[in-house]
Amino acid sequence: MTGEKNVLVIVGLPCSGKTTISNLFRKSLISRGVKCEVKKISDLVKVFCKDGGVKTTRSNLKIVKDAFCSVYGLDCWARLLFNDFSRGGSDYLVVDGAWVKEEIFYLSKLKNCKILALSASRDELEKRLILRNESAQEQARVIKVQRNFSVRIFFDLASKIWNTECPIEKIEKKIELYW
């Protein structure tokens, strides 16, 4: 690493392995002596809700996120996330998921930023969702997102595309080879 701030944005549909791979990247970077943090835009929205005394239900999070986007622009959460990271002591930021096209586009334009898009078949994604022991309502919501969301934006902006339908050991090897 060069001492500059670096950003890796991991994008993909629900259950594609974003959090697992984000944490594996963090572990790999730390083992190399690189100060790294993993952040989710949704966690930033939760902080704003809590600070404002708003209960952090899924619907409230969406309302708060949408309200800020309508005032400050669709990329506002990505800008806040990066500004917070820029002021901190870490050298590397791994963004665990970005959903809004404008968020991904903003982050992709940053110096030293790479986008890693994850892919897996719809059947594999649905199988993983069931393994999470999510409620039937949450399963239905996520399956609807998986079926209706276009992943084209992920692939258009991605530096790399990884298929995550493989054993975790293969993913760990890909991460080691990434550097």
Backbone as a printed PyTorch tensor [residue, N CA C, xyz], in Angstrom:
tensor([[[  0.8360,  -1.1810,   0.0000],
         [  0.0000,   0.0000,   0.0000],
         [  0.8830,   1.2470,   0.0000]],

        [[  0.3920,   2.3050,  -0.5350],
         [  1.1990,   3.4980,  -0.7450],
         [  1.0400,   4.5370,   0.3470]],

        [[  0.2380,   4.3110,   1.3570],
         [ -0.0220,   5.3120,   2.3730],
         [ -1.1880,   6.2060,   2.0080]],

        [[ -1.6920,   6.0950,   0.7960],
         [ -2.8670,   6.8520,   0.3730],
         [ -4.1240,   6.1290,   0.8300]],

        [[ -5.2160,   6.8590,   0.8310],
         [ -6.5040,   6.2560,   1.1630],
         [ -6.9710,   5.4320,  -0.0320]],

        [[ -7.4110,   4.2090,   0.2310],
         [ -7.8980,   3.3140,  -0.8090],
         [ -9.3000,   2.8510,  -0.4580]],

        [[-10.0980,   2.6180,  -1.4810],
         [-11.4860,   2.1950,  -1.2810],
         [-11.7770,   0.9920,  -2.1670]],

        [[-12.3900,  -0.0080,  -1.5790],
         [-12.9000,  -1.1590,  -2.3200],
         [-14.3950,  -1.2330,  -2.0280]],

        [[-15.2010,  -1.1360,  -3.0620],
         [-16.6540,  -1.2070,  -2.9170],
         [-17.0940,  -2.5840,  -3.3930]],

        [[-17.7540,  -3.3220,  -2.5020],
         [-18.2380,  -4.6540,  -2.8490],
         [-19.7440,  -4.5690,  -3.0340]],

        [[-20.1910,  -4.9050,  -4.2490],
         [-21.6010,  -4.7890,  -4.5940],
         [-22.1330,  -6.1310,  -5.0690]],

        [[-23.4230,  -6.3040,  -4.9250],
         [-24.0850,  -7.5170,  -5.3710],
         [-25.4670,  -7.6080,  -4.7570]],

        [[-26.2170,  -8.5500,  -5.2320],
         [-27.5660,  -8.7520,  -4.7190],
         [-27.5250,  -9.3070,  -3.2980]],

        [[-28.6480,  -9.2240,  -2.5630],
         [-28.6980,  -9.8280,  -1.2340],
         [-28.2860, -11.3050,  -1.2990]],

        [[-27.4820, -11.7210,  -0.3330],
         [-26.9930, -13.1030,  -0.1930],
         [-25.9040, -13.4640,  -1.1850]],

        [[-25.3180, -12.4810,  -1.8680],
         [-24.2510, -12.8030,  -2.8200],
         [-22.8960, -12.9490,  -2.1350]],

        [[-22.8060, -12.6040,  -0.8460],
         [-21.5720, -12.7750,  -0.0920],
         [-20.8470, -11.4790,   0.2230]],

        [[-21.5320, -10.3390,   0.1130],
         [-20.8790,  -9.0390,   0.3150],
         [-20.2320,  -8.9250,   1.6980]],

        [[-20.9680,  -9.2320,   2.7310],
         [-20.4480,  -9.0910,   4.0900],
         [-19.3370, -10.0890,   4.3680]],

        [[-19.5280, -11.3200,   3.9530],
         [-18.4980, -12.3460,   4.1520],
         [-17.1950, -11.9220,   3.4750]],

        [[-17.2760, -11.5020,   2.2370],
         [-16.0780, -11.1380,   1.4830],
         [-15.4790,  -9.8290,   1.9940]],

        [[-16.3210,  -8.8810,   2.4070],
         [-15.8060,  -7.6430,   3.0100],
         [-14.9550,  -7.9620,   4.2320]],

        [[-15.4490,  -8.8410,   5.0800],
         [-14.7100,  -9.1970,   6.2920],
         [-13.4390,  -9.9840,   5.9810]],

        [[-13.4700, -10.8090,   4.9320],
         [-12.2630, -11.5260,   4.5260],
         [-11.2070, -10.5600,   3.9870]],

        [[-11.6340,  -9.5490,   3.2220],
         [-10.6970,  -8.5290,   2.7490],
         [-10.0870,  -7.7830,   3.9350]],

        [[-10.9240,  -7.4120,   4.8940],
         [-10.4290,  -6.7090,   6.0830],
         [ -9.3720,  -7.5460,   6.7940]],

        [[ -9.6790,  -8.8070,   7.0160],
         [ -8.7410,  -9.7200,   7.6780],
         [ -7.4280,  -9.8030,   6.8970]],

        [[ -7.5020,  -9.9080,   5.5890],
         [ -6.3200,  -9.9910,   4.7360],
         [ -5.4820,  -8.7170,   4.8270]],

        [[ -6.1410,  -7.5610,   4.7910],
         [ -5.4090,  -6.2900,   4.8660],
         [ -4.7370,  -6.1140,   6.2240]],

        [[ -5.4640,  -6.4170,   7.2750],
         [ -4.9080,  -6.2830,   8.6260],
         [ -3.7030,  -7.2000,   8.8030]],

        [[ -3.7700,  -8.4120,   8.2210],
         [ -2.6340,  -9.3380,   8.3240],
         [ -1.3980,  -8.7880,   7.6170]],

        [[ -1.5890,  -7.8330,   6.7200],
         [ -0.4760,  -7.1850,   6.0080],
         [ -0.0610,  -5.8760,   6.6880]],

        [[ -0.6640,  -5.5840,   7.8420],
         [ -0.3200,  -4.3700,   8.5690],
         [ -1.0180,  -3.1160,   8.0710]],

        [[ -2.0820,  -3.2810,   7.2890],
         [ -2.8240,  -2.1430,   6.7380],
         [ -4.0250,  -1.8490,   7.6400]],

        [[ -4.1600,  -0.5840,   8.0370],
         [ -5.3280,  -0.1810,   8.8320],
         [ -6.5370,  -0.1420,   7.9070]],

        [[ -7.5400,  -0.9290,   8.2550],
         [ -8.6900,  -1.0980,   7.3670],
         [ -9.9800,  -1.0580,   8.1660]],

        [[-11.0060,  -0.5270,   7.5580],
         [-12.3310,  -0.5760,   8.1610],
         [-13.3490,  -0.9960,   7.1090]],

        [[-14.3550,  -1.7050,   7.5900],
         [-15.4740,  -2.1100,   6.7410],
         [-16.6710,  -1.2930,   7.1840]],

        [[-17.3180,  -0.6420,   6.2200],
         [-18.5000,   0.1610,   6.5400],
         [-19.6250,  -0.1630,   5.5660]],

        [[-20.8350,  -0.0360,   6.0910],
         [-22.0440,  -0.1840,   5.2780],
         [-22.7700,   1.1520,   5.2750]],

        [[-23.2880,   1.5200,   4.1270],
         [-24.0790,   2.7470,   4.0540],
         [-25.2970,   2.6270,   4.9680]],

        [[-25.8740,   1.4290,   5.0560],
         [-27.0540,   1.2470,   5.9140],
         [-26.7220,   1.5140,   7.3820]],

        [[-25.4850,   1.2140,   7.8110],
         [-25.1010,   1.4960,   9.1980],
         [-25.0280,   2.9980,   9.4570]],

        [[-24.5910,   3.7480,   8.4450],
         [-24.5490,   5.2070,   8.5630],
         [-25.9670,   5.7660,   8.7140]],

        [[-26.8980,   5.2340,   7.9570],
         [-28.2990,   5.6690,   8.0580],
         [-28.8270,   5.3530,   9.4590]],

        [[-28.4640,   4.1820,   9.9960],
         [-28.9010,   3.8000,  11.3590],
         [-28.3870,   4.7930,  12.4000]],

        [[-27.1540,   5.2420,  12.2520],
         [-26.5920,   6.2190,  13.1930],
         [-27.4130,   7.5080,  13.1480]],

        [[-27.7470,   7.9750,  11.9500],
         [-28.5550,   9.1890,  11.8290],
         [-29.9190,   9.0020,  12.4810]],

        [[-30.5150,   7.8230,  12.3050],
         [-31.8130,   7.5510,  12.9370],
         [-31.6900,   7.6000,  14.4510]],

        [[-30.7230,   6.8820,  14.9830],
         [-30.5430,   6.8280,  16.4450],
         [-30.2480,   8.2140,  17.0130]],

        [[-29.3580,   8.9630,  16.3510],
         [-29.0220,  10.3120,  16.8210],
         [-30.2400,  11.2330,  16.7990]],

        [[-31.1450,  10.9810,  15.8640],
         [-32.3510,  11.7950,  15.7570],
         [-33.5150,  11.2510,  16.5580]],

        [[-33.2900,  10.1830,  17.3160],
         [-34.3460,   9.6010,  18.1370],
         [-35.3820,   8.8180,  17.3490]],

        [[-35.0220,   8.3650,  16.1500],
         [-35.9410,   7.6170,  15.3000],
         [-35.6670,   6.1250,  15.4800]],

        [[-36.7180,   5.3590,  15.7070],
         [-36.5800,   3.9100,  15.8520],
         [-36.0630,   3.3260,  14.5300]],

        [[-35.1080,   2.3890,  14.6040],
         [-34.4600,   1.8820,  13.3940],
         [-35.1740,   0.6660,  12.8020]],

        [[-36.4110,   0.8730,  12.3980],
         [-37.1270,  -0.1710,  11.6690],
         [-36.7570,  -0.0520,  10.1930]],

        [[-36.9850,  -1.1230,   9.4320],
         [-36.6720,  -1.1050,   7.9960],
         [-37.3960,   0.0540,   7.3040]],

        [[-38.6560,   0.2720,   7.6370],
         [-39.4010,   1.3440,   6.9710],
         [-38.8730,   2.7230,   7.3760]],

        [[-38.5060,   2.9120,   8.6460],
         [-37.9470,   4.1970,   9.0690],
         [-36.6000,   4.4640,   8.4130]],

        [[-35.7700,   3.4220,   8.2800],
         [-34.4780,   3.5920,   7.6260],
         [-34.6660,   4.0560,   6.1860]],

        [[-35.6270,   3.4550,   5.5020],
         [-35.8980,   3.8370,   4.1130],
         [-36.3860,   5.2800,   4.0440]],

        [[-37.2670,   5.6690,   4.9630],
         [-37.7940,   7.0390,   4.9750],
         [-36.6580,   8.0400,   5.1880]],

        [[-35.7870,   7.7680,   6.1820],
         [-34.6740,   8.6820,   6.4760],
         [-33.7130,   8.7420,   5.2930]],

        [[-33.3590,   7.5830,   4.7590],
         [-32.4220,   7.5590,   3.6300],
         [-33.0010,   8.3340,   2.4440]],

        [[-34.2500,   8.0650,   2.1170],
         [-34.8870,   8.7440,   0.9800],
         [-35.0070,  10.2470,   1.2060]],

        [[-35.3180,  10.6480,   2.4580],
         [-35.4550,  12.0790,   2.7630],
         [-34.1270,  12.8070,   2.5550]],

        [[-33.0460,  12.2220,   3.0500],
         [-31.7360,  12.8440,   2.8510],
         [-31.3760,  12.8940,   1.3700]],

        [[-31.6720,  11.8210,   0.6390],
         [-31.3650,  11.7790,  -0.7930],
         [-32.1340,  12.8440,  -1.5550]],

        [[-33.3860,  13.0840,  -1.1560],
         [-34.1890,  14.0840,  -1.8640],
         [-33.6570,  15.4940,  -1.6370]],

        [[-33.0300,  15.7250,  -0.4910],
         [-32.4900,  17.0540,  -0.1840],
         [-31.0450,  17.2070,  -0.6670]],

        [[-30.2170,  16.1760,  -0.4190],
         [-28.7720,  16.2990,  -0.6420],
         [-28.2520,  15.5530,  -1.8710]],

        [[-29.1320,  14.8680,  -2.5760],
         [-28.7120,  14.1280,  -3.7700],
         [-28.6270,  12.6330,  -3.5020]],

        [[-28.7880,  11.8540,  -4.5620],
         [-28.8370,  10.4010,  -4.4230],
         [-27.5100,   9.7870,  -3.9860]],

        [[-26.4280,  10.5340,  -4.1250],
         [-25.1250,  10.0020,  -3.7000],
         [-24.7160,  10.5040,  -2.3130]],

        [[-25.6260,  11.1620,  -1.5870],
         [-25.2470,  11.8130,  -0.3270],
         [-24.6900,  10.8420,   0.7090]],

        [[-25.2360,   9.6430,   0.7990],
         [-24.7590,   8.6930,   1.8150],
         [-23.3640,   8.2100,   1.4760]],

        [[-23.0680,   7.9990,   0.2130],
         [-21.7180,   7.6070,  -0.1960],
         [-20.7270,   8.7330,   0.1110]],

        [[-21.1380,   9.9830,  -0.1370],
         [-20.2630,  11.1210,   0.1630],
         [-19.9840,  11.2060,   1.6570]],

        [[-21.0150,  11.0500,   2.4750],
         [-20.8370,  11.0840,   3.9340],
         [-19.9200,   9.9640,   4.4070]],

        [[-20.1350,   8.7830,   3.8720],
         [-19.3230,   7.6260,   4.2430],
         [-17.8530,   7.8770,   3.9100]],

        [[-17.5770,   8.3640,   2.7080],
         [-16.1960,   8.6040,   2.3140],
         [-15.5790,   9.7510,   3.1120]],

        [[-16.3240,  10.8130,   3.3510],
         [-15.7930,  11.9360,   4.1300],
         [-15.4310,  11.5020,   5.5430]],

        [[-16.2660,  10.6670,   6.1480],
         [-15.9940,  10.1420,   7.4840],
         [-14.7060,   9.3150,   7.4720]],

        [[-14.5560,   8.4520,   6.4740],
         [-13.3560,   7.6230,   6.3270],
         [-12.1230,   8.4940,   6.0980]],

        [[-12.2440,   9.5270,   5.2710],
         [-11.1110,  10.3860,   4.9330],
         [-10.5070,  11.0610,   6.1560]],

        [[-11.3420,  11.3730,   7.1350],
         [-10.8750,  12.0450,   8.3490],
         [-10.2860,  11.0610,   9.3620]],

        [[-10.5330,   9.7680,   9.1720],
         [-10.0840,   8.7570,  10.1290],
         [ -8.6600,   8.3010,   9.8900]],

        [[ -8.2220,   7.3480,  10.7110],
         [ -6.8540,   6.8710,  10.6590],
         [ -6.6270,   5.6490,   9.7850]],

        [[ -7.6690,   5.1240,   9.1770],
         [ -7.5040,   3.9320,   8.3440],
         [ -6.9690,   4.2800,   6.9740]],

        [[ -6.2370,   3.3200,   6.4000],
         [ -5.6950,   3.4870,   5.0550],
         [ -6.6270,   2.9200,   3.9890]],

        [[ -7.4810,   1.9970,   4.3920],
         [ -8.3100,   1.2690,   3.4340],
         [ -9.7450,   1.2090,   3.9360]],

        [[-10.6640,   1.4890,   3.0660],
         [-12.0930,   1.3760,   3.3630],
         [-12.6820,   0.3170,   2.4590]],

        [[-13.3370,  -0.6550,   3.0550],
         [-14.1000,  -1.6360,   2.2910],
         [-15.5650,  -1.2940,   2.5150]],

        [[-16.2460,  -0.9170,   1.4420],
         [-17.6740,  -0.5820,   1.5310],
         [-18.4530,  -1.8550,   1.2490]],

        [[-19.1720,  -2.2970,   2.2520],
         [-19.9600,  -3.5270,   2.1770],
         [-21.3150,  -3.1960,   1.5900]],

        [[-21.3780,  -3.1820,   0.2760],
         [-22.6470,  -2.9940,  -0.4190],
         [-23.0020,  -1.5380,  -0.6330]],

        [[-23.3650,  -1.2330,  -1.8290],
         [-23.9310,   0.0580,  -2.2120],
         [-24.9990,  -0.3000,  -3.2400]],

        [[-26.1660,   0.2420,  -3.0710],
         [-27.3000,  -0.1680,  -3.9080],
         [-27.7100,   0.8590,  -4.9300]],

        [[-27.6290,   2.1130,  -4.5680],
         [-28.1290,   3.1580,  -5.4400],
         [-27.0800,   3.4450,  -6.5110]],

        [[-27.5270,   3.4980,  -7.7550],
         [-26.6320,   3.7260,  -8.8900],
         [-25.7300,   4.9280,  -8.6440]],

        [[-26.2880,   6.0130,  -8.1320],
         [-25.5120,   7.2270,  -7.9020],
         [-24.4490,   7.0280,  -6.8220]],

        [[-24.7500,   6.1920,  -5.7920],
         [-23.7430,   5.8910,  -4.7690],
         [-22.5560,   5.1680,  -5.3970]],

        [[-22.8550,   4.1550,  -6.1870],
         [-21.8040,   3.3670,  -6.8290],
         [-21.0020,   4.2460,  -7.7900]],

        [[-21.7060,   5.0810,  -8.5520],
         [-21.0320,   5.9530,  -9.5140],
         [-20.1100,   6.9400,  -8.7990]],

        [[-20.5960,   7.5550,  -7.7050],
         [-19.7710,   8.4960,  -6.9340],
         [-18.5000,   7.8050,  -6.4310]],

        [[-18.6720,   6.6420,  -5.7980],
         [-17.5270,   5.9300,  -5.2310],
         [-16.5530,   5.4860,  -6.3330]],

        [[-17.0820,   5.0920,  -7.4880],
         [-16.2200,   4.6130,  -8.5750],
         [-15.3080,   5.7140,  -9.1130]],

        [[-15.6760,   6.9650,  -8.9370],
         [-14.8910,   8.0920,  -9.4490],
         [-13.7840,   8.5310,  -8.4850]],

        [[-13.7690,   7.9840,  -7.2710],
         [-12.7400,   8.3510,  -6.3010],
         [-11.3850,   7.8060,  -6.7310]],

        [[-10.3500,   8.5620,  -6.4350],
         [ -8.9890,   8.0910,  -6.6950],
         [ -8.7630,   6.8490,  -5.8300]],

        [[ -8.1010,   5.8610,  -6.3770],
         [ -7.7720,   4.6190,  -5.6550],
         [ -9.0100,   3.8360,  -5.2190]],

        [[-10.0420,   3.8550,  -6.0400],
         [-11.2550,   3.0830,  -5.7320],
         [-11.4450,   1.9850,  -6.7670]],

        [[-11.7840,   0.8150,  -6.2670],
         [-12.1250,  -0.3080,  -7.1440],
         [-13.4950,  -0.8340,  -6.7310]],

        [[-14.2320,  -1.3010,  -7.7200],
         [-15.5510,  -1.8900,  -7.4830],
         [-15.4330,  -3.3830,  -7.7730]],

        [[-15.8480,  -4.1880,  -6.8130],
         [-15.8790,  -5.6360,  -6.9790],
         [-17.3400,  -6.0690,  -6.9640]],

        [[-17.8160,  -6.5790,  -8.0840],
         [-19.2050,  -7.0410,  -8.1940],
         [-19.2480,  -8.5490,  -7.9710]],

        [[-20.1760,  -8.9830,  -7.1330],
         [-20.3380, -10.4020,  -6.8440],
         [-21.5490, -10.9300,  -7.5920]],

        [[-21.4260, -12.1410,  -8.0880],
         [-22.5610, -12.7390,  -8.7900],
         [-22.7440, -14.1720,  -8.3210]],

        [[-23.9580, -14.6110,  -8.3900],
         [-24.3360, -15.9950,  -8.1130],
         [-25.7010, -16.1960,  -8.7700]],

        [[-26.0400, -17.4270,  -9.0350],
         [-27.3310, -17.6980,  -9.6750],
         [-28.4700, -17.3540,  -8.7160]],

        [[-29.6180, -17.0670,  -9.2740],
         [-30.7980, -16.7660,  -8.4450],
         [-31.1090, -17.9400,  -7.5090]],

        [[-30.9680, -19.1680,  -8.0060],
         [-31.2210, -20.3430,  -7.1610],
         [-30.2750, -20.3730,  -5.9660]],

        [[-28.9940, -20.0780,  -6.2080],
         [-28.0070, -20.0620,  -5.1240],
         [-28.3200, -18.9540,  -4.1280]],

        [[-28.6910, -17.7790,  -4.6190],
         [-29.0350, -16.6670,  -3.7310],
         [-30.2360, -17.0140,  -2.8610]],

        [[-31.2510, -17.6360,  -3.4570],
         [-32.4360, -18.0200,  -2.6960],
         [-32.1060, -19.1080,  -1.6680]],

        [[-31.2250, -20.0330,  -2.0200],
         [-30.8060, -21.0850,  -1.0900],
         [-30.1010, -20.4630,   0.1260]],

        [[-29.2180, -19.4970,  -0.1230],
         [-28.5070, -18.8270,   0.9680],
         [-29.4660, -18.0540,   1.8630]],

        [[-30.4710, -17.4400,   1.2530],
         [-31.4620, -16.6900,   2.0190],
         [-32.1860, -17.6090,   3.0010]],

        [[-32.5430, -18.7880,   2.5390],
         [-33.2260, -19.7590,   3.3970],
         [-32.2980, -20.1960,   4.5350]],

        [[-31.0170, -20.3830,   4.2340],
         [-30.0460, -20.7970,   5.2550],
         [-29.8600, -19.7450,   6.3450]],

        [[-30.1760, -18.5160,   6.0490],
         [-30.0650, -17.4300,   7.0420],
         [-31.1700, -17.4730,   8.0960]],

        [[-32.1650, -18.3290,   7.8930],
         [-33.3130, -18.4260,   8.8020],
         [-34.0960, -17.1150,   8.8920]],

        [[-34.2180, -16.4340,   7.7590],
         [-35.0020, -15.2090,   7.7180],
         [-36.4960, -15.5470,   7.7800]],

        [[-37.2870, -14.5960,   8.2170],
         [-38.7360, -14.7930,   8.2490],
         [-39.2510, -14.9490,   6.8210]],

        [[-40.4210, -15.5380,   6.6900],
         [-41.0200, -15.7240,   5.3660],
         [-41.2370, -14.3740,   4.6760]],

        [[-41.6200, -13.3620,   5.4460],
         [-41.8420, -12.0270,   4.8840],
         [-40.5280, -11.4510,   4.3390]],

        [[-39.4360, -11.6020,   5.1100],
         [-38.1410, -11.0910,   4.6590],
         [-37.6480, -11.8730,   3.4440]],

        [[-37.8490, -13.1840,   3.4360],
         [-37.4650, -13.9940,   2.2750],
         [-38.1920, -13.5140,   1.0270]],

        [[-39.4790, -13.2680,   1.1510],
         [-40.2710, -12.8180,   0.0000],
         [-39.7810, -11.4540,  -0.4880]],

        [[-39.4650, -10.5410,   0.4400],
         [-38.9810,  -9.2130,   0.0790],
         [-37.6540,  -9.3060,  -0.6710]],

        [[-36.7220, -10.0970,  -0.1490],
         [-35.3990, -10.2030,  -0.7630],
         [-35.4820, -10.9070,  -2.1150]],

        [[-36.2910, -11.9420,  -2.2170],
         [-36.4530, -12.6530,  -3.4890],
         [-37.0220, -11.7030,  -4.5460]],

        [[-37.9530, -10.8480,  -4.1310],
         [-38.5070,  -9.8590,  -5.0670],
         [-37.4030,  -8.9100,  -5.5490]],

        [[-36.5420,  -8.4550,  -4.6260],
         [-35.4200,  -7.5900,  -5.0090],
         [-34.5120,  -8.3330,  -5.9780]],

        [[-34.1860,  -9.5850,  -5.6440],
         [-33.2890, -10.3730,  -6.4840],
         [-33.8430, -10.5490,  -7.8930]],

        [[-35.1380, -10.7160,  -8.0040],
         [-35.7460, -10.9510,  -9.3110],
         [-35.9320,  -9.6810, -10.1260]],

        [[-36.1030,  -8.5450,  -9.4390],
         [-36.4470,  -7.3100, -10.1470],
         [-35.2990,  -6.3210, -10.2920]],

        [[-34.2550,  -6.4940,  -9.5210],
         [-33.1650,  -5.5240,  -9.5310],
         [-32.1990,  -5.8330, -10.6620]],

        [[-31.8750,  -4.8400, -11.4270],
         [-30.9190,  -5.0290, -12.5200],
         [-29.4970,  -4.8940, -11.9800]],

        [[-28.6990,  -5.9320, -12.1470],
         [-27.3160,  -5.8930, -11.6830],
         [-26.3870,  -5.3040, -12.7440]],

        [[-26.9330,  -4.8660, -13.8490],
         [-26.1170,  -4.3350, -14.9410],
         [-25.2100,  -3.1980, -14.4740]],

        [[-25.7290,  -2.3010, -13.6160],
         [-24.9220,  -1.1720, -13.1300],
         [-23.7070,  -1.6880, -12.3730]],

        [[-23.8630,  -2.7720, -11.6180],
         [-22.7260,  -3.3440, -10.8890],
         [-21.6340,  -3.7460, -11.8670]],

        [[-22.0370,  -4.4590, -12.9120],
         [-21.0650,  -5.0130, -13.8470],
         [-20.4550,  -3.9340, -14.7430]],

        [[-21.2240,  -2.9030, -15.0570],
         [-20.7050,  -1.8270, -15.9020],
         [-19.5890,  -1.0430, -15.2160]],

        [[-19.6900,  -0.8510, -13.9030],
         [-18.7060,  -0.0480, -13.1800],
         [-17.6290,  -0.8850, -12.4960]],

        [[-17.7890,  -2.1950, -12.5020],
         [-16.8890,  -3.0620, -11.7320],
         [-15.4910,  -3.1430, -12.3190]],

        [[-14.5070,  -3.1500, -11.4200],
         [-13.1280,  -3.4410, -11.8060],
         [-12.9720,  -4.9360, -12.0360]],

        [[-13.6880,  -5.7180, -11.2220],
         [-13.6700,  -7.1790, -11.3200],
         [-15.0590,  -7.7080, -10.9960]],

        [[-15.3640,  -8.8860, -11.5310],
         [-16.6140,  -9.5850, -11.2250],
         [-16.2310, -10.9790, -10.7450]],

        [[-16.7190, -11.3420,  -9.5720],
         [-16.4510, -12.6680,  -9.0210],
         [-17.7500, -13.4400,  -8.8840]],

        [[-17.7210, -14.7010,  -9.2960],
         [-18.8330, -15.6030,  -9.0290],
         [-18.5680, -16.2190,  -7.6600]],

        [[-19.5320, -16.1270,  -6.7680],
         [-19.3340, -16.5940,  -5.3940],
         [-19.9120, -17.9830,  -5.1460]],

        [[-20.2660, -18.6940,  -6.2070],
         [-20.7690, -20.0530,  -6.0480],
         [-19.6050, -21.0360,  -5.9870]],

        [[-18.8230, -20.9420,  -4.9200],
         [-17.6800, -21.8260,  -4.7380],
         [-17.3790, -21.9030,  -3.2460]],

        [[-16.5690, -22.8650,  -2.8380],
         [-16.2200, -22.9640,  -1.4110],
         [-15.4850, -21.7100,  -0.9300]],

        [[-15.6420, -21.4030,   0.3400],
         [-15.0330, -20.1980,   0.9120],
         [-13.5130, -20.2040,   0.7380]],

        [[-12.9170, -21.3790,   0.7250],
         [-11.4650, -21.4690,   0.5400],
         [-11.0340, -20.8720,  -0.8030]],

        [[-11.8500, -21.0770,  -1.8360],
         [-11.5460, -20.5040,  -3.1520],
         [-11.6260, -18.9770,  -3.1160]],

        [[-12.6100, -18.4670,  -2.3790],
         [-12.7460, -17.0130,  -2.2360],
         [-11.5330, -16.4660,  -1.4890]],

        [[-11.1300, -17.1370,  -0.4220],
         [ -9.9570, -16.6840,   0.3380],
         [ -8.7160, -16.6580,  -0.5580]],

        [[ -8.5710, -17.6400,  -1.4230],
         [ -7.4320, -17.6890,  -2.3530],
         [ -7.5170, -16.5180,  -3.3440]],

        [[ -8.7280, -16.2150,  -3.8340],
         [ -8.9020, -15.0700,  -4.7440],
         [ -8.4700, -13.7730,  -4.0520]],

        [[ -8.8140, -13.6560,  -2.7700],
         [ -8.4580, -12.4450,  -2.0190],
         [ -6.9390, -12.3490,  -1.8870]],

        [[ -6.3040, -13.4460,  -1.5710],
         [ -4.8260, -13.4390,  -1.4630],
         [ -4.1870, -13.0480,  -2.7960]],

        [[ -4.7480, -13.5140,  -3.8920],
         [ -4.2110, -13.2040,  -5.2060],
         [ -4.5610, -11.7770,  -5.6610]],

        [[ -5.5900, -11.1900,  -5.0390],
         [ -6.0490,  -9.8500,  -5.3960],
         [ -4.9350,  -8.8200,  -5.2020]],

        [[ -4.1220,  -9.0140,  -4.1810],
         [ -3.0710,  -8.0460,  -3.8570],
         [ -1.8830,  -8.2640,  -4.7360]]])
